């Protein structure tokens, strides 16, 4: 017998024989079709672990209650100075980890204490392998094989995510579900194409076919924890059943209504008054002081894929700036075949944003702009904080923007010089009311090549200030 099917330790020990090896080393020669994304998983299940392929809602190792997940890693730039073993090794998750299909009707009748997700998500044997584009799948090297169960704090957040998804279904809004709604547990689209839809119990509107999944940012941290061989608990969520959002709101509540200068004074921050302008990190560091951390990478935020953003608004609540995302390479963008495999989609669904909103207290925006940055901080009052993910409608609008941007770049960007400035025909802020494309470069020499060989200033996708006002600043939720 290969292993004791009822014993967790025996199953894990047998799986660990894969570490540092590929399937060829075990005389496994079965090849899956390149277009079959689940093909390699099936080979590992059937040929190595001798698990019969089935679609039953039970764990793969049913007698031990263990699910098997064959999970790809991709190579990234190594960061030798990082404290993260994952970054030192130069490895990261290639994709989210799909757990099980969602049956809207069945899920609406389930409770957290007795739900079908438990068999597929709460005790997993992860087989992490290093994916390489130029290698045959039988040559993929397995990096780490380990049993995993979510710790108590993670489980609380997974429960909150599950309830968020279920509550939308019960409200007849399964068609509005977005991966941006949740932190760790997502409801990713799962079907032959974007038109794969199914009926839902409390609405006549068809909803996209979806599956439960662990987000890529969360899986990076699971992998890191397994590498470290120890559990890393969320330190700031101390009260049981308290959400990350409510914890953050409670932390910032005593500072609401205070100016940035007053908060700075309270913490005794040392600011260089000899400089003409404040450091770009000033408001970020101010938020860290309130949170009680010094590091730029807050562990709780990193684990949940949360990015901290500071917003300054005028008296009407309109942000003074749009919200930017990382730059994209023109050649990479036009080479992306599917929206849900694009860099932009993955960034939006893998990240939630923790907005810290400061409101200008001077009479007019013009008066505020006349002040230097050291004076400005005396007239910016902390108004609110909000943990926010891009909703379903926002994702649809960003997909429109992504498609139009691809089209313009593929057909050839039109660049016109007017005076000292260059203008182009990439989608502007008037395109669909949600997002646009604009430069995100250090200077005129900071460029990427276009498909036709020309060079153009680096660009990125942005969220419109008006959209952020509606979704974040004016939101009562």
DOFIFI-689265 format. One line per 8 residues: number of its first residue (from 1); their letters; for each residue x, y, z of C-alpha. Coordinates in steps of 0.25 Angstrom, whole numbers, plus 5000, padded with zeros to 4 digits. Layout:
BEGIN
NUM) a) X Y Z; ...
This chain:
BEGIN
1) xxxxxxxx) 5000 5000 5000; 5005 5014 4996; 5000 5021 5009; 4990 5019 5020; 4977 5026 5014; 4972 5029 5028; 4985 5035 5033; 4988 5050 5031
9) xxxxxxxx) 5003 5048 5034; 5004 5036 5025; 4998 5043 5013; 5007 5056 5016; 5019 5047 5017; 5016 5040 5003; 5013 5054 4997; 5027 5059 5002
17) xxxxxxxx) 5034 5049 4993; 5031 5059 4982; 5039 5070 4988; 5051 5074 4979; 5046 5064 4968; 5037 5064 4956; 5027 5053 4952; 5037 5047 4942
25) xxxxxxxx) 5045 5043 4953; 5034 5034 4957; 5033 5028 4943; 5020 5035 4941; 5019 5038 4926; 5004 5041 4924; 5003 5055 4917; 4991 5064 4918
33) xxxxxxxx) 4987 5074 4907; 4993 5087 4908; 4979 5094 4907; 4974 5086 4919; 4977 5095 4931; 4973 5083 4940; 4981 5073 4933; 4994 5073 4941
41) xxxxxxxx) 4985 5073 4954; 4978 5060 4949; 4991 5053 4946; 4997 5056 4960; 4983 5051 4966; 4982 5039 4957; 4996 5034 4954; 5003 5038 4967
49) xxxxxxxx) 4993 5038 4978; 4984 5027 4971; 4971 5035 4973; 4960 5032 4964; 4955 5045 4957; 4941 5049 4961; 4933 5062 4962; 4927 5058 4976
57) xxxxxxxx) 4926 5068 4987; 4935 5060 4996; 4950 5062 5000; 4960 5055 4991; 4965 5047 5002; 4951 5045 5008; 4955 5035 5019; 4964 5045 5025
65) xxxxxxxx) 4956 5057 5021; 4967 5063 5013; 4966 5071 5000; 4978 5071 4990; 4982 5083 4983; 4993 5083 4972; 4997 5098 4972; 5006 5105 4962
73) xxxxxxxx) 5017 5115 4966; 5023 5125 4957; 5037 5131 4957; 5039 5146 4961; 5051 5155 4964; 5058 5150 4976; 5059 5159 4988; 5071 5154 4996
81) xxxxxxxx) 5069 5165 5007; 5054 5162 5009; 5050 5155 5022; 5041 5146 5014; 5046 5133 5010; 5037 5133 4998; 5043 5146 4993; 5057 5141 4995
89) xxxxxxxx) 5054 5128 4987; 5048 5137 4976; 5034 5130 4976; 5020 5134 4976; 5006 5128 4973; 5003 5127 4959; 4988 5128 4961; 4977 5127 4971
97) xxxxxxxx) 4974 5113 4977; 4960 5109 4972; 4953 5100 4983; 4939 5096 4978; 4928 5101 4969; 4916 5109 4975; 4902 5104 4974; 4894 5117 4977
105) xxxxxxxx) 4882 5109 4981; 4889 5100 4990; 4898 5110 4996; 4886 5119 5000; 4880 5108 5009; 4894 5105 5016; 4899 5110 5029; 4913 5113 5032
113) xxxxxxxx) 4914 5102 5042; 4909 5092 5032; 4913 5096 5018; 4919 5088 5006; 4931 5097 5005; 4937 5090 5018; 4941 5077 5011; 4949 5085 5000
121) xxxxxxxx) 4955 5096 5008; 4958 5093 5023; 4969 5082 5022; 4977 5082 5009; 4990 5075 5005; 4997 5086 4996; 5006 5081 4986; 5013 5094 4981
129) xxxxxxxx) 5021 5092 4968; 5029 5102 4960; 5022 5105 4947; 5031 5109 4935; 5026 5113 4921; 5036 5106 4913; 5036 5092 4921; 5027 5080 4919
137) xxxxxxxx) 5018 5078 4931; 5024 5065 4935; 5037 5073 4937; 5031 5083 4947; 5039 5082 4960; 5031 5081 4973; 5036 5091 4983; 5028 5088 4995
145) xxxxxxxx) 5017 5078 4999; 5010 5081 5013; 4997 5079 5020; 4990 5092 5024; 4978 5096 5032; 4974 5111 5033; 4977 5116 5047; 4966 5122 5056
153) xxxxxxxx) 4968 5136 5051; 4968 5133 5037; 4956 5124 5038; 4948 5136 5044; 4951 5144 5032; 4948 5133 5023; 4935 5132 5030; 4932 5146 5028
161) xxxxxxxx) 4935 5145 5013; 4926 5133 5012; 4915 5141 5018; 4917 5153 5009; 4915 5144 4997; 4903 5136 5003; 4896 5149 5007; 4897 5154 4993
169) xxxxxxxx) 4891 5141 4988; 4880 5142 4998; 4877 5157 4994; 4875 5152 4980; 4888 5159 4976; 4897 5147 4971; 4899 5155 4958; 4906 5166 4966
177) xxxxxxxx) 4916 5157 4973; 4930 5162 4971; 4943 5156 4975; 4946 5170 4981; 4935 5168 4991; 4944 5159 5000; 4958 5157 5006; 4963 5143 5006
185) xxxxxxxx) 4951 5135 5000; 4947 5139 4986; 4936 5135 4977; 4943 5135 4964; 4936 5133 4950; 4937 5119 4945; 4932 5115 4932; 4935 5113 4917
193) xxxxxxxx) 4934 5128 4915; 4928 5141 4921; 4914 5137 4916; 4914 5124 4924; 4902 5128 4933; 4892 5120 4942; 4879 5123 4949; 4879 5128 4964
201) xxxxxxxx) 4868 5126 4975; 4863 5140 4978; 4864 5147 4965; 4861 5145 4950; 4874 5151 4946; 4884 5141 4941; 4897 5141 4949; 4911 5137 4945
209) xxxxxxxx) 4916 5123 4948; 4925 5124 4960; 4934 5115 4969; 4940 5118 4983; 4954 5121 4982; 4966 5125 4991; 4971 5138 4986; 4985 5139 4981
217) xxxxxxxx) 4990 5149 4991; 4985 5140 5002; 4991 5128 4996; 5005 5135 4996; 5004 5136 5011; 4999 5122 5013; 5011 5117 5005; 5020 5126 5013
225) xxxxxxxx) 5014 5121 5026; 5017 5107 5021; 5031 5110 5018; 5033 5116 5031; 5027 5104 5038; 5019 5112 5047; 5006 5120 5048; 5006 5135 5047
233) xxxxxxxx) 4994 5140 5054; 4987 5153 5050; 4992 5162 5062; 4982 5174 5061; 4969 5166 5061; 4968 5162 5075; 4953 5161 5078; 4946 5149 5073
241) xxxxxxxx) 4936 5152 5061; 4942 5166 5059; 4945 5168 5044; 4957 5175 5039; 4949 5187 5035; 4943 5189 5048; 4956 5187 5055; 4962 5198 5046
249) xxxxxxxx) 4950 5207 5048; 4952 5206 5063; 4967 5209 5063; 4965 5221 5054; 4952 5226 5061; 4959 5235 5072; 4967 5242 5061; 4954 5246 5053
257) xxxxxxxx) 4953 5261 5052; 4967 5264 5055; 4977 5270 5045; 4989 5263 5040; 4997 5273 5048; 4990 5270 5061; 4992 5255 5059; 5007 5257 5055
265) xxxxxxxx) 5008 5266 5068; 5001 5255 5076; 5011 5244 5072; 5023 5254 5073; 5027 5251 5058; 5040 5257 5054; 5038 5265 5041; 5049 5272 5033
273) xxxxxxxx) 5044 5286 5033; 5056 5291 5024; 5050 5284 5012; 5041 5291 5002; 5031 5279 5001; 5027 5268 5010; 5032 5254 5007; 5022 5246 4998
281) xxxxxxxx) 5022 5236 5009; 5017 5246 5020; 5002 5242 5020; 5006 5228 5019; 5015 5229 5031; 5004 5236 5038; 4994 5225 5036; 5005 5215 5041
289) xxxxxxxx) 5007 5223 5054; 4992 5222 5056; 4992 5207 5053; 5004 5205 5062; 5014 5199 5052; 5027 5204 5046; 5028 5195 5034; 5023 5199 5020
297) xxxxxxxx) 5018 5185 5018; 5007 5183 5029; 5006 5168 5031; 4991 5168 5032; 4990 5176 5019; 4999 5168 5012; 4992 5155 5016; 4978 5160 5011
305) xxxxxxxx) 4984 5167 4999; 4980 5181 5005; 4987 5194 4999; 4987 5206 5008; 4983 5219 5000; 4982 5233 5005; 4971 5242 4999; 4971 5257 5000
313) xxxxxxxx) 4957 5264 4997; 4952 5278 4995; 4940 5283 5003; 4930 5276 4994; 4937 5262 4996; 4944 5261 4982; 4957 5255 4983; 4968 5265 4978
321) xxxxxxxx) 4975 5253 4970; 4971 5241 4963; 4975 5227 4968; 4986 5220 4960; 4990 5206 4958; 5004 5200 4954; 5009 5203 4940; 5006 5193 4929
329) xxxxxxxx) 5015 5189 4918; 5008 5192 4904; 5014 5179 4898; 5009 5171 4910; 4995 5177 4910; 4992 5174 4895; 4997 5160 4897; 4987 5157 4908
337) xxxxxxxx) 4976 5149 4902; 4966 5148 4913; 4961 5159 4923; 4961 5150 4935; 4975 5146 4932; 4980 5160 4930; 4989 5168 4940; 4979 5178 4943
345) xxxxxxxx) 4968 5168 4946; 4976 5161 4955; 4981 5173 4962; 4967 5178 4964; 4961 5165 4970; 4974 5162 4978; 4974 5175 4985; 4965 5183 4994
353) xxxxxxxx) 4968 5197 4997; 4968 5203 5011; 4965 5218 5008; 4969 5228 5019; 4961 5241 5015; 4966 5255 5019; 4956 5267 5016; 4961 5281 5013
361) xxxxxxxx) 4956 5291 5023; 4960 5304 5016; 4949 5311 5009; 4953 5308 4994; 4962 5298 4987; 4970 5310 4981; 4974 5315 4995; 4978 5301 4999
369) xxxxxxxx) 4987 5300 4987; 4993 5313 4990; 4999 5308 5003; 5012 5300 5003; 5011 5285 5007; 5016 5288 5022; 5004 5298 5023; 4994 5289 5016
377) xxxxxxxx) 4995 5278 5027; 4989 5288 5037; 4976 5289 5028; 4974 5274 5025; 4965 5268 5035; 4964 5253 5036; 4949 5250 5031; 4947 5235 5030
385) xxxxxxxx) 4954 5222 5027; 4948 5211 5018; 4952 5197 5014; 4948 5196 4999; 4948 5186 4988; 4944 5189 4973; 4930 5184 4972; 4924 5176 4961
393) xxxxxxxx) 4919 5188 4953; 4933 5194 4954; 4940 5182 4949; 4931 5182 4937; 4934 5196 4934; 4949 5194 4936; 4948 5182 4926; 4942 5192 4916
401) xxxxxxxx) 4954 5201 4918; 4964 5189 4917; 4957 5185 4904; 4957 5199 4898; 4972 5201 4902; 4976 5188 4896; 4969 5193 4883; 4975 5206 4882
409) xxxxxxxx) 4989 5201 4885; 4988 5190 4875; 4983 5199 4864; 4994 5209 4867; 4993 5220 4877; 4991 5234 4871; 5001 5244 4878; 4999 5259 4876
417) xxxxxxxx) 5009 5270 4881; 5002 5282 4885; 5011 5293 4890; 5021 5286 4900; 5011 5274 4903; 5008 5261 4896; 4993 5257 4895; 4988 5243 4891
425) xxxxxxxx) 4975 5235 4888; 4976 5226 4899; 4963 5225 4908; 4961 5238 4916; 4953 5241 4929; 4941 5243 4920; 4941 5229 4915; 4932 5222 4924
433) xxxxxxxx) 4931 5230 4937; 4939 5219 4945; 4954 5219 4939; 4964 5224 4929; 4978 5223 4924; 4988 5233 4926; 5003 5235 4928; 5010 5229 4940
441) xxxxxxxx) 5025 5232 4937; 5036 5239 4945; 5040 5248 4933; 5039 5248 4918; 5051 5238 4917; 5043 5228 4925; 5036 5220 4914; 5032 5206 4909
449) xxxxxxxx) 5032 5202 4894; 5019 5201 4886; 5016 5190 4877; 5020 5198 4865; 5034 5201 4870; 5031 5215 4875; 5034 5218 4890; 5023 5225 4899
457) xxxxxxxx) 5023 5230 4913; 5019 5219 4923; 5004 5218 4925; 4995 5212 4936; 4980 5210 4938; 4974 5220 4948; 4961 5221 4955; 4953 5234 4953
465) xxxxxxxx) 4953 5244 4965; 4938 5245 4963; 4936 5230 4964; 4944 5229 4977; 4936 5241 4983; 4923 5233 4980; 4928 5219 4985; 4937 5223 4996
473) xxxxx) 4936 5237 5001; 4920 5239 5000; 4918 5224 5004; 4910 5222 5016; 4913 5207 5017
